Each structure stands twice: as C-alpha cells, then as structure tokens.
C-alpha cells in the first residue's frame, strides 16, 4: 500500500544520509592516511598493532560498502532507470525465467492495447534493435507517469521537479511527414493525418513543458524529436550524430505543426510564432554500436520527462538500461527512485 511505499522511501532516505556521512568519514580517513600510518607505527606492541590494523580493515570495508550504497542511491536519484550490478543480475534472472521454454509468439503482457510477445522481450536481453511495440509502451509509460506526477498520484523524490511531458508513439512522425501523400514517395507535411491525435488523448501541447516523439531516420535509426514549449525551441536528439546535423524535415515541419495545432485547437494564430526556433543542443550520449538507438531514444525521453539534470548515462551501461526497460514495460508501470536497488 501507500504507507509501505512511503516507509520504504523514508528508509531509503535514512540509509542515504547515513551512507553519505560514512562516505565523508571514509574520504577523511583516506586524506589523513599518512597521519594514520604514523599513529599505527607509534603503538607500543606488535599485538596492539595487529589488533588496530584488523579493526581498521574491517572499518574500511564497512565504509566502502556504505559508499557503494550511497553512490547507488545517488545514481538512482540522477536517473530513475539506473540499476546496480546486483539488481541488474536479479532482473536478468527474472526475465530469463519468464522467457525460457516459451513460444516466441506468446503474449507476456498487454499495455495500452499493445501486446508484448516473447520474441519482443528477448530483444532486451541481447543487443538487437527494439521494435515499435516496446518503444511505444515505454513512451506511454512516460506519459502516464508524468500525468500521475502532476495529479499527485505518484511518489516524487524530494527536490525533483517533474516536467509536464507527453510522449507520442513511433507512428506520430510518419503520419505527420506522410510519404504516402506524395506519388513519388517524398515525405510531405500532412497535419490532417494527426489533427485528432491530441484531442483523443485529451492533451493540450501548449500546456506542457515537453512534447516528445520518436523520429525514424532513413528507415533504420531511431532519434527523439523534442519540442520545449516554455523555451519555444525544438530539436532532435540523435545517438549516432556527433556533428549534430539538423534533420531538414523536422526543422521544416515542426513550426508548421505548432501553428496548425494552435489554430485548430485555440481558433487563433500562434502567438509569437516568429520566436520559435530550431536550436541544436550539446551532443548527447552516443551509442557504440548500430543496435542501441531505440534504447538511447527511450533514455533521452526518460531523462527529459523525469527531470534529470542532463543525460547521465553512457553506451557502457546499455545492458542495464535494457533490463530496466524490459522490467518496466512488462510490469506496465514506471516510477522514480523508490523501487529496488
């Protein structure tokens, strides 16, 4: 129940505070190491030295363990999806237990009318491309968590500001940049194809902080389109584009979409339309293979929607984030830092 969750959260905070104090003490011991060795040498007998040395080792081992707990809690505060090594192994074992011996087309979970089958979840355990199903469930969970946060229906860590965010599915951008609308297959802006999407979802994008959606590039690579409403800017986050080359269709179509959406929903022209601009961002984390783009795109959305300070993840941690995503989509829920370490 809620009481149990709150008690668990308070317990985590106490552990975090105690571990932080121990870590500071440990660092002071390291800084004063020379003085400590001199004190140890000054002890009168060998037996005193052995006993003192043994106690010091035990104390340092305890402090090192406390430091690990502190760092784990700190990482989870920075990024809700982060898993410790032990937690990652536990999740992996749990997933394998659910998948072993099951036919590939068996449905393991249905979230927002999207079926997640065995073969789709298996992709999380290796380095395969994630399919639309997994990404779309995750985008839905991001939107649901944001809604719950705004309504006070989910526990938010102290000090964290959760921006109002809505994440569209992978189908939004292909509809807006409709290749079928042109006889030559050239993408053409098509607001009519997405005109009712926000109405059906009961969202006003101009009341949001962020409106995000996956953007497929060249039919083989996922990126994330971001519209920052308060700052009146829009940009693409790309994990395979270190030079930050702008997506020309995105730059062209987004301002048109904003103007049309405002006109359709507000029956007026977009105020200060001339102030909206495409603004390239600092280079985000880059993937080290050609298979993790779906995970990176989901993590970009995760960090934005959960109020992280920047994109605090790397290619080296993708195995852990794949596992955390798999657990989230199968459970059909997404929280902040109150789950297991």
C-alpha positions in Angstrom: 0.0 0.0 0.0 0.9 3.7 0.0 2.0 3.5 3.6 4.5 0.8 2.8 5.9 2.7 -0.1 6.3 5.8 2.0 8.0 3.9 4.8 10.3 2.3 2.2 11.1 5.7 0.8 11.8 7.1 4.3 14.1 4.1 5.0 16.0 4.8 1.7 16.5 8.4 2.7 17.9 7.4 6.2 20.2 4.9 4.5 21.3 7.5 2.0 22.0 10.1 4.8 23.9 7.5 7.0 25.9 6.3 4.0 26.7 9.8 2.9 28.1 10.6 6.4 30.2 7.4 6.3 31.5 8.1 2.9 32.6 11.6 4.0 34.4 10.0 7.0 36.0 7.4 4.7 37.3 10.2 2.5 38.7 12.0 5.5 40.5 8.7 6.5 42.0 8.4 3.1 43.1 12.1 3.1 44.7 11.6 6.5 46.2 8.2 5.7 49.8 9.3 6.3 49.0 10.5 9.8 47.1 7.3 10.5 50.1 5.1 9.5 52.4 7.2 11.7 49.9 6.7 14.6 49.8 3.0 14.0 53.6 2.7 14.0 53.7 4.5 17.3 51.7 1.8 19.1 53.8 0.1 21.8 53.4 -3.6 21.0 53.0 -5.8 17.9 49.8 -7.2 19.3 48.3 -3.7 19.6 49.4 -3.1 16.0 47.8 -6.3 14.7 44.5 -5.6 16.6 44.5 -2.0 15.4 45.2 -3.0 11.8 42.5 -5.6 11.8 39.9 -3.1 13.2 40.9 -0.6 10.6 40.5 -3.0 7.8 37.0 -4.0 9.0 36.0 -0.4 9.4 37.3 0.5 5.9 35.4 -2.5 4.4 32.2 -1.3 6.1 32.8 2.2 4.9 33.4 1.0 1.3 30.1 -0.9 1.4 28.4 2.2 2.7 30.0 4.2 -0.1 28.6 1.8 -2.7 25.1 2.2 -1.3 25.5 6.0 -1.3 26.6 6.0 -4.9 23.8 3.6 -6.0 21.2 5.9 -4.4 22.8 8.9 -6.0 22.7 7.3 -9.4 19.0 6.4 -9.0 18.2 10.0 -8.0 20.0 11.1 -11.1 18.3 8.6 -13.4 15.3 6.6 -12.2 16.0 3.7 -14.5 19.6 3.0 -13.3 20.2 -0.4 -11.8 23.0 -1.5 -9.6 25.0 -4.5 -10.7 23.2 -6.8 -8.3 19.8 -5.5 -9.3 20.6 -5.9 -13.0 21.5 -9.6 -12.4 18.4 -10.1 -10.5 16.2 -8.6 -13.2 18.1 -10.6 -15.9 17.4 -13.9 -14.0 13.8 -13.0 -13.6 13.4 -12.2 -17.3 15.1 -15.4 -18.3 12.8 -17.3 -16.0 9.8 -15.8 -17.8 11.1 -16.5 -21.2 12.7 -19.9 -21.1 10.7 -22.6 -22.9 8.0 -20.1 -24.1 6.9 -19.9 -27.7 8.1 -16.7 -29.4 4.5 -15.5 -30.2 3.2 -15.9 -26.7 1.8 -12.7 -25.3 3.5 -11.9 -22.0 1.8 -8.6 -21.3 -0.7 -6.1 -22.8 -0.1 -2.4 -22.0 -2.3 0.3 -23.6 -3.7 -2.3 -26.0 -0.2 -3.1 -27.2 0.8 -6.8 -27.0 4.3 -7.6 -25.9 5.3 -11.1 -27.1 8.2 -13.3 -26.1 10.3 -12.5 -29.1 10.0 -8.8 -28.4 11.1 -9.1 -24.8 14.0 -11.3 -25.8 15.5 -8.3 -27.7 16.1 -6.6 -24.4 18.5 -9.4 -23.3 20.8 -9.1 -26.2 21.8 -6.2 -28.5 19.0 -6.4 -31.0 17.0 -3.4 -32.3 14.0 -2.7 -30.2 10.7 -2.9 -32.0 7.8 -0.4 -32.2 5.9 -2.3 -29.5 8.5 -1.9 -26.8 9.3 1.7 -27.6 5.6 2.6 -27.8 4.8 1.0 -24.4 7.7 2.9 -22.9 6.5 6.2 -24.4 3.1 5.5 -23.0 4.5 4.8 -19.5 6.5 8.1 -19.6 3.3 10.0 -20.4 1.3 8.2 -17.7 4.0 8.8 -15.0 4.0 12.5 -15.9 0.3 12.7 -15.6 0.3 10.9 -12.2 3.0 13.3 -11.0 1.0 16.4 -11.9 -2.0 14.9 -10.2 -0.1 13.9 -7.1 -0.8 10.2 -7.6 2.9 9.1 -7.5 5.7 9.5 -5.0 8.2 12.0 -6.2 11.7 12.2 -4.6 12.3 15.4 -2.6 13.8 18.2 -4.7 12.9 16.7 -8.0 10.8 18.8 -10.4 8.9 16.6 -12.8 8.1 18.5 -16.1 4.7 18.1 -17.8 5.6 15.7 -20.6 3.7 13.9 -23.3 5.5 11.3 -25.4 3.8 10.3 -28.7 4.2 6.9 -30.3 6.5 5.9 -33.1 3.6 6.4 -35.5 3.2 10.2 -35.0 6.1 11.4 -37.1 5.5 9.0 -40.1 1.9 10.3 -40.2 2.9 14.0 -40.0 5.6 13.5 -42.6 3.5 11.4 -44.9 5.4 9.6 -47.6 2.1 8.1 -48.9 0.7 11.5 -49.6 3.2 12.1 -52.5 3.1 9.9 -55.6 6.9 9.9 -55.7 7.2 8.7 -52.1 8.7 12.0 -51.0 7.7 13.0 -47.4 5.1 15.7 -47.4 3.7 17.6 -44.4 0.2 16.3 -43.5 -1.3 17.9 -40.5 -4.7 16.3 -41.3 -3.3 12.9 -40.5 -2.5 13.8 -36.9 -5.1 16.5 -36.3 -7.2 14.5 -33.9 -4.4 12.8 -32.1 -4.1 15.3 -29.2 -7.9 15.6 -29.0 -8.3 11.8 -28.5 -5.6 11.8 -25.9 -7.1 14.9 -24.1 -3.8 16.9 -24.1 -3.1 20.5 -24.9 0.5 20.5 -26.0 0.8 24.2 -25.3 0.2 23.5 -21.6 3.1 21.1 -21.5 6.8 21.6 -20.7 7.9 19.0 -23.3 6.2 17.2 -26.2 8.4 14.4 -27.5 8.2 11.7 -30.2 10.5 9.1 -31.8 11.7 10.1 -35.3 12.8 7.3 -37.6 15.7 8.3 -39.9 16.3 6.5 -43.2 14.1 3.6 -42.1 16.9 2.3 -39.9 17.6 4.6 -37.0 15.7 6.0 -34.1 16.1 9.5 -32.8 14.0 11.7 -30.5 12.2 14.8 -31.6 11.7 17.3 -28.7 9.6 20.4 -28.5 10.4 22.5 -25.5 7.2 24.6 -25.1 8.3 27.2 -22.4 11.5 27.9 -24.2 9.9 27.9 -27.7 12.6 25.7 -29.2 12.6 22.3 -30.9 15.4 19.9 -31.7 16.4 16.3 -32.4 18.5 14.1 -30.1 20.5 11.6 -32.1 22.8 9.0 -30.6 24.6 8.4 -34.0 25.1 12.0 -35.0 28.2 13.5 -33.2 28.2 16.5 -35.5 24.6 17.3 -34.8 23.5 17.6 -38.4 20.0 19.0 -38.4 17.1 16.9 -39.7 15.7 19.1 -42.6 12.2 17.7 -42.5 12.0 18.1 -38.7 13.2 21.7 -39.0 10.6 22.4 -41.7 7.6 20.5 -40.4 7.6 21.3 -36.6 6.9 25.0 -36.9 4.1 24.2 -39.3 2.7 21.7 -36.9 2.8 24.1 -34.0 1.0 26.8 -36.0 -1.7 24.4 -37.3 -2.2 22.8 -33.9 -2.7 26.1 -32.2 -5.0 27.4 -34.9 -7.1 24.2 -34.8 -7.3 23.9 -31.0 -7.4 27.5 -30.0 -9.1 29.0 -33.1 -6.4 31.7 -33.2 -2.9 32.3 -34.6 0.1 31.0 -32.7 1.3 34.0 -30.5 5.0 35.0 -31.1 5.3 32.4 -33.8 8.4 34.2 -35.0 10.2 33.5 -31.7 10.0 29.7 -32.1 13.3 28.3 -33.4 15.3 25.2 -34.0 18.1 25.2 -31.6 20.8 22.5 -31.7 21.7 21.0 -28.3 25.1 19.9 -26.9 26.0 16.5 -28.3 24.0 13.8 -26.3 25.5 10.4 -25.3 26.5 8.4 -28.4 26.0 4.7 -28.9 28.9 2.4 -29.6 27.1 0.0 -31.9 24.3 0.1 -34.5 21.6 -1.6 -32.4 21.0 0.5 -29.4 19.3 3.5 -31.0 15.9 2.5 -29.6 17.3 2.3 -26.1 19.0 5.6 -26.4 15.9 7.3 -27.8 13.9 5.9 -24.9 16.5 7.1 -22.4 16.6 10.6 -23.9 12.8 10.7 -23.3 13.2 9.2 -19.9 15.8 11.8 -18.7 13.7 14.7 -20.1 10.4 13.5 -18.6 11.8 12.6 -15.2 13.6 15.9 -14.7 17.1 14.6 -14.8 20.0 17.1 -14.9 21.3 16.3 -18.3 21.7 12.8 -19.9 23.6 10.9 -17.2 24.0 7.6 -19.0 26.5 6.1 -21.4 26.9 3.3 -24.0 28.7 1.2 -21.4 25.5 1.0 -19.3 23.1 0.0 -22.1 22.8 -3.6 -20.9 21.4 -2.4 -17.5 19.0 0.1 -19.1 17.7 -2.6 -21.5 16.9 -4.7 -18.4 15.3 -1.8 -16.6 13.2 -1.0 -19.7 12.1 -4.7 -20.0 11.0 -4.8 -16.4 9.1 -1.5 -16.8 7.2 -2.5 -20.0 6.3 -5.9 -18.7 5.0 -4.5 -15.4 3.2 -1.7 -17.1 4.4 0.9 -14.7 7.2 3.4 -14.3 8.2 5.2 -11.1 11.1 7.3 -9.9 13.8 6.1 -7.4 11.6 4.2 -4.9 12.0 0.7 -6.4 14.6 -1.9 -5.5 18.3 -1.0 -5.7 
